[in-house]
Amino acid sequence: MAKRVIKLALVGGGMFGRDVVLRALADVERCGVVPYLGIPGLDLHAGDLADVTFEVVAVGTRTAGSAAALAATYRQWVPGSRPAACHGDAPWIEVLDEHRPDVLFVATPDHLHTAPILEAVDRGVHVVAEKPLALSLAEARAIVERSREAGVVVAVDMHKRYDSFLRSAFVDVVPRLGELLYARAVLEEPLDVSTRVFKWAAHSNPFSYVGVHWTDLFAHYLGLRPVSLHAVGQKRLLANWRDEDHPQGIDTFDAMQVSVQYHSGLHVSYVNGWVNPADFEGAVNQELEIVGTRGRVFVDQQDRGMRSAISGAGTRTHNPHFQAEVPRADQPGDRVLVGYGKDSLIAGLEAATRVSLDLADRTALAGTYPDAESAVTCVAILEAAAQVAEANLACLADNQGAPVTARFDHDDYTLVTAGEQKVAG
C-alpha cells in the first residue's frame, strides 16, 4: 500500500498560531493523529488513520523575519522537518500555490480569516481556522457556500467545546436543571492582549474575540436559536491609549455586555472585555452560570484548584487543562502537548484527513467537529452585537439612552430602535 501522507501548512505566526497551533502540529508530525483522538471522542476512527503520516510543508507570516523565525522554531520541535518560510501581505498564496498543502491552518488576525480560507477552498484545500470564522455574516455565508461546492472541510477552532469542565456542565448537569431560565457567561482577557500582543485590536472587539466561545457553546450543546439582542459597550481606556504603536489610541470597545434572548425562552448575558489588569490572578477571568427551574450550575476558572504564590509575582491561578507540556516517559527532556486547546484542532484535522483520503465525505461528517455551518449563527450574533453596541454608544452620547436592539429571523437580523414600531399589548 502506498504511504498516506497529509501535507499541512500554517498562515499566521502570532501568539496563538505559534504557541498553540504550530506546537500541536509538531506532535502530529512526530506521532500522527491517532494518539490524540480520544478526548475529542473520535477514538473509533483510530484504525482508519493509524498509518497516516503528516508533514508541515510551509508556514506563512507577513514579514520575512517572522516567517523565518517560525520555521526555525518548528525545526527545533521536529528535527529533520523542512517547512518553507513564506511571507508577504498575502502569504497564503505562496503557501497554497508553491507548497500545495492538503490542509491549511489559519491563525491570522480576526479580520483576516476570510481571504486565506476562501483561497484555500477554491483550490480544494481543507481548512482549520481560528475563531471567529469571520467578522461578517456575508463572509461566513460565502465560506459555507463555497466549501460545500468544493466538498472540502472548513473547521473552526472552538476549543471551549472540549474544555472538560464546560462540557460536563452542558452535557451532565444542564439536562437536570429543568426548564432553563437565564444564564451569565463572562470571559475577560488581560489588557496586554489588546495593547501589546495583538496589533489589530481596533479591527475587532472583545465580544467577537472571546464571546464567540460562549455563543458557540449555547448553540452547540443546547441547539439554541437567537430571536433578539441588546448590546452596549464602553470606550474609555483603549480609545485614549497612547504608546509608540498606538499614537492615536485604539478604536475598539474596552468591554461589551451583550444580552441575547433565545427561542426557548432562555436569556443569556454575555460579558466580555480585554482590559483586565496585569495584577489579576488568572490568565483570563472566566465564569459561567446557568439557572433552571430545578437548579443551577456554576463554572469558575479560578476554582479549578491550582494556585501559586511566588515572591514578586503575587498569587496566580493556573489552567493546565487548556495547555500543558507533559514529559514523555522514555525521552528525557522531550514533551508532548496536551489540553483542550489542542483537542479542537485535532477534531478539525481528523475530519479534513478523512475527507482528503476519501474515507468519508463532508456531508457525512457534519456535527462531528466545529464546522463552518455551525459558526454562521455565531457570526450573525457577533455582527449584530457590534452594530447594536456602536449605535447605542452614539445614542448614549446624545442623551438618548440605549434604545437599539436586533431582531433575528434565523441567521438574518434587523436593527430596531425603540419607538419605531408599535408593540402589541
C-alpha positions in Angstrom: 0.0 0.0 0.0 1.3 3.5 -0.9 2.3 5.6 2.0 -0.5 8.0 3.0 0.8 11.5 3.7 -1.2 14.6 4.6 0.6 17.9 3.9 -0.1 20.7 6.4 0.6 24.4 6.4 0.0 27.4 8.7 -0.6 31.0 8.0 -0.3 33.4 11.0 2.5 33.2 13.5 1.3 35.2 16.4 0.9 34.1 20.0 -1.8 31.5 19.2 -0.5 30.5 15.8 2.9 29.7 17.1 2.4 28.5 20.7 -0.8 26.5 20.2 -1.4 25.6 16.6 2.1 25.1 15.4 3.1 23.4 18.6 0.2 21.0 18.2 1.2 20.2 14.6 4.7 19.3 15.8 3.2 16.5 17.8 1.1 15.4 14.9 4.1 15.3 12.5 6.1 13.2 15.0 3.4 10.9 16.2 0.5 11.0 13.8 -3.1 12.0 14.8 -4.2 8.7 16.4 -2.7 9.3 19.9 -4.9 12.4 20.3 -8.3 11.2 19.2 -9.7 10.0 22.5 -10.7 13.3 24.2 -12.5 14.7 21.2 -14.5 11.5 21.1 -13.0 10.3 17.8 -11.1 7.2 19.0 -13.3 4.8 17.0 -11.6 6.2 13.9 -8.1 5.4 15.1 -7.8 2.2 13.0 -8.6 4.1 9.8 -5.8 6.6 10.4 -3.1 4.5 12.1 -0.8 4.5 9.0 -1.3 8.2 8.0 1.7 10.5 8.4 1.7 14.3 8.5 4.2 16.8 7.3 4.2 20.6 7.8 5.4 21.9 4.4 5.1 25.7 4.9 4.4 28.5 7.3 3.4 32.0 6.3 3.5 35.3 8.0 3.6 39.0 7.0 7.4 39.6 7.3 10.4 37.6 6.2 11.9 37.7 9.7 8.8 36.4 11.5 8.4 33.6 8.9 12.0 32.5 9.2 11.8 32.5 13.0 8.6 30.5 12.9 10.1 27.9 10.6 13.2 27.7 12.8 11.2 27.2 15.9 9.3 24.3 14.2 12.6 22.7 13.1 13.7 22.7 16.8 10.4 21.0 17.7 10.6 18.5 14.9 14.2 17.7 14.0 14.6 16.9 10.3 11.5 18.8 9.3 11.8 21.3 6.4 8.9 23.8 6.4 9.2 26.6 3.9 9.1 30.2 5.2 6.7 32.3 3.2 5.9 36.0 3.8 4.0 39.0 2.4 0.7 40.7 2.7 -1.0 37.5 1.5 1.5 34.8 2.3 -1.2 32.1 1.9 -1.0 32.5 -1.9 2.6 31.3 -2.0 1.9 28.7 0.6 -1.0 27.3 -1.4 0.4 27.5 -4.9 4.0 26.6 -4.3 3.7 24.1 -1.5 0.2 22.6 -2.1 -0.9 21.5 1.4 -3.9 19.2 1.9 -4.9 21.2 5.0 -4.3 24.9 5.7 -4.4 26.1 9.3 -5.4 29.8 9.5 -4.3 31.8 12.6 -4.3 35.3 11.1 -5.9 38.3 12.9 -9.7 38.1 13.3 -10.4 40.4 10.4 -8.1 38.5 8.0 -9.6 35.0 8.2 -11.8 35.1 5.2 -9.2 35.7 2.4 -7.0 32.7 3.2 -9.9 30.5 3.9 -11.6 31.2 0.5 -8.3 31.0 -1.4 -7.8 27.5 0.1 -11.3 26.4 -0.5 -11.2 27.5 -4.1 -8.1 25.3 -4.6 -9.8 22.3 -3.0 -7.7 22.6 0.2 -9.3 21.8 3.6 -9.1 24.5 6.3 -8.9 24.6 10.1 -9.4 28.2 11.1 -9.1 30.1 14.4 -12.3 31.6 15.7 -14.3 33.5 14.8 -14.8 32.1 11.3 -15.3 35.7 10.1 -16.5 39.0 11.4 -19.3 39.5 8.8 -22.3 37.4 8.1 -21.8 37.7 4.3 -18.3 36.4 4.6 -19.3 33.4 6.8 -22.1 32.5 4.3 -19.6 32.7 1.4 -17.3 30.4 3.2 -20.0 27.8 3.8 -21.4 28.0 0.3 -18.1 27.7 -1.5 -16.8 24.9 0.8 -20.0 23.0 0.1 -19.5 23.4 -3.6 -15.9 22.3 -3.3 -16.6 19.4 -1.0 -13.9 20.5 1.5 -13.9 20.7 5.2 -13.7 24.1 6.9 -13.3 23.6 10.7 -13.3 26.3 13.3 -11.2 26.2 16.5 -14.0 26.4 19.1 -11.9 24.8 21.8 -14.3 25.6 24.7 -16.4 22.7 23.4 -13.6 20.4 24.6 -13.0 22.0 28.0 -13.9 19.1 30.3 -15.4 21.5 32.9 -17.6 23.3 30.5 -18.5 20.1 28.6 -19.6 18.4 31.8 -21.6 21.4 32.8 -23.6 21.3 29.5 -23.7 17.5 29.0 -24.1 16.2 32.5 -25.7 19.0 34.6 -27.7 21.2 32.4 -30.1 18.4 31.4 -31.0 18.1 35.1 -31.8 21.8 35.6 -35.4 21.7 34.3 -36.5 24.5 32.1 -33.7 26.9 31.6 -34.4 30.5 32.7 -31.3 32.6 32.4 -27.5 32.4 32.2 -24.5 34.6 32.6 -21.2 34.0 30.7 -18.1 36.0 31.3 -14.7 35.9 29.6 -12.3 38.8 30.1 -8.8 39.0 28.6 -5.8 40.9 30.0 -5.1 44.5 28.9 -1.8 43.2 27.4 -3.8 41.4 24.7 -5.4 44.4 23.3 -2.5 46.8 23.7 0.6 44.7 23.0 0.1 41.2 21.9 -2.4 41.9 19.1 -1.7 44.9 16.9 -5.1 44.5 15.2 -7.4 45.0 18.2 -9.1 48.1 16.5 -10.3 45.8 13.7 -12.2 43.6 16.2 -13.8 43.8 19.7 -13.8 41.7 22.8 -17.1 40.0 22.1 -16.0 38.9 18.7 -12.7 37.8 20.0 -13.8 35.7 23.0 -17.5 36.0 23.4 -17.8 33.8 20.3 -16.8 30.8 22.5 -19.8 31.2 24.7 -22.3 31.7 21.9 -20.9 28.5 20.3 -21.4 26.5 23.5 -25.0 27.5 23.9 -25.7 26.8 20.2 -23.8 23.5 20.0 -24.8 21.9 23.2 -28.4 23.3 23.6 -29.4 23.9 19.9 -30.5 27.4 20.7 -31.5 30.0 18.2 -31.4 33.7 18.9 -34.5 35.8 18.5 -33.4 39.2 19.8 -30.3 41.0 21.1 -29.3 44.1 23.0 -25.7 45.3 23.4 -23.7 48.1 24.9 -20.0 48.7 25.2 -17.5 51.1 26.7 -14.7 53.0 25.0 -12.8 54.7 27.8 -9.4 53.1 28.3 -8.3 51.9 24.8 -9.7 54.8 22.9 -7.4 57.0 25.0 -4.4 54.7 25.0 -1.2 56.2 23.8 2.1 54.4 23.1 4.6 54.0 20.3 2.4 51.5 18.5 -0.8 53.4 19.1 -0.2 57.2 18.9 -3.9 57.8 18.2 -5.3 55.3 20.6 -7.1 52.0 19.9 -10.6 52.5 18.5 -12.4 49.5 19.9 -14.5 48.6 22.9 -12.9 48.0 26.3 -15.7 45.8 27.3 -19.1 44.7 25.9 -22.3 43.5 27.5 -24.5 41.6 25.1 -27.9 40.2 26.1 -29.4 37.5 23.9 -32.9 36.2 24.1 -33.2 32.7 22.6 -36.2 30.9 21.1 -36.6 28.5 24.1 -37.1 31.4 26.5 -33.6 31.3 27.9 -31.9 34.7 28.3 -28.1 34.9 28.3 -26.0 37.8 29.4 -22.5 37.8 27.8 -19.8 39.9 29.4 -16.5 40.3 27.6 -13.6 42.6 27.8 -9.8 42.8 27.1 -8.7 45.3 29.7 -8.1 43.1 32.7 -5.2 44.4 34.8 -1.9 42.5 34.8 -2.3 42.0 38.6 -5.4 39.8 38.1 -4.7 36.3 39.4 -5.7 34.4 36.3 -4.6 34.4 32.7 -8.3 35.3 32.0 -11.4 35.8 34.1 -13.9 33.1 33.0 -17.3 32.5 34.7 -20.4 30.6 33.7 -23.7 30.3 35.5 -26.9 28.7 34.1 -30.1 28.7 36.1 -33.2 26.5 35.5 -36.4 25.7 37.3 -34.8 22.8 39.2 -31.3 24.1 39.9 -28.2 25.9 38.7 -24.7 25.2 37.7 -21.5 27.3 38.1 -18.1 27.0 36.4 -15.4 29.5 37.5 -11.9 29.2 36.1 -10.4 30.4 39.3 -12.0 27.4 41.1 -10.2 24.7 39.1 -8.0 24.1 42.1 -4.4 25.2 41.2 -2.9 28.3 42.7 0.6 29.5 43.3 2.2 32.4 45.2 5.7 33.4 44.1 7.7 36.3 45.6 7.4 39.3 43.3 4.7 37.7 41.1 1.7 37.6 43.5 -0.9 34.9 43.7 -1.8 33.2 40.4 -4.4 30.6 39.3 -3.4 28.2 36.5 -5.3 26.4 33.8 -3.3 23.4 32.6 -6.5 22.0 31.2 -6.1 24.4 28.2 -2.5 23.6 27.5 0.3 21.8 29.3 3.6 20.2 28.4 3.8 16.6 29.7 7.2 14.9 29.9 7.5 11.9 27.7 8.3 8.9 29.9 11.0 7.4 27.8 12.5 10.6 26.3 14.3 12.8 28.8 13.8 16.5 28.0 11.1 15.7 25.5 7.4 16.7 26.0 4.0 16.2 24.5 1.4 19.0 24.4 -2.0 18.2 26.0 -5.1 20.2 26.6 -8.4 21.3 25.1 -6.6 23.9 23.0 -5.1 21.0 21.1 -8.2 18.8 21.1 -10.2 21.2 19.0 -7.5 21.4 16.4 -7.3 17.6 16.3 -11.1 17.3 15.7 -10.8 19.6 12.7 -7.7 17.9 11.3 -9.3 14.4 11.7 -12.3 15.4 9.6 -10.1 17.0 7.0 -7.9 14.0 6.8 -10.8 11.5 6.4 -12.3 13.5 3.6 -8.9 14.0 2.0 -8.3 10.3 2.0 -11.8 9.5 0.7 -12.7 7.8 4.0 -15.8 10.0 4.4 -17.5 12.8 2.6 -18.0 16.3 4.0 -21.8 15.9 4.5 -21.4 12.7 6.5 -19.1 14.4 9.0 -21.4 17.3 9.8 -21.5 17.9 13.5 -18.6 15.7 14.4 -16.3 18.7 14.6 -16.8 22.5 14.8 -17.8 23.0 11.2 -18.3 26.3 9.3 -22.1 25.8 9.2 -22.3 25.8 13.0 -20.3 29.1 13.0 -22.8 31.1 10.9 -25.3 31.8 13.7 -22.4 32.8 16.0 -21.1 35.2 13.3 -24.6 36.7 13.0 -24.7 37.4 16.7 -21.2 38.9 16.6 -22.0 41.2 13.7 -25.4 42.3 15.2 -23.8 42.9 18.6 -21.1 45.1 17.1 -23.6 47.2 15.2 -26.0 47.5 18.1 -23.3 48.4 20.6 -21.9 51.1 18.3 -25.4 52.5 17.7 -26.2 52.6 21.4 -22.9 54.2 22.2 -23.8 57.1 19.8 -27.2 57.3 21.4 -25.8 57.5 24.9 -23.5 60.3 23.8 -26.6 62.1 22.5 -28.6 61.5 25.8 -31.0 59.2 24.0 -30.3 56.1 26.2 -29.5 52.8 24.6 -32.6 52.1 22.5 -31.2 50.0 19.7 -31.7 46.2 19.5 -31.6 43.5 16.9 -34.3 41.1 15.9 -33.4 37.7 14.4 -35.1 35.7 11.7 -32.9 32.5 11.7 -29.5 33.9 10.7 -30.8 37.2 9.4 -31.3 40.1 11.7 -32.8 43.6 11.6 -31.8 46.6 13.8 -34.7 48.1 15.7 -34.9 51.3 17.6 -37.4 51.6 20.5 -40.4 53.7 19.4 -40.0 53.0 15.7 -42.5 50.2 15.8 -45.8 49.6 17.6 -45.6 47.0 20.4 -48.7 44.9 20.7 -50.2 44.5 24.1 
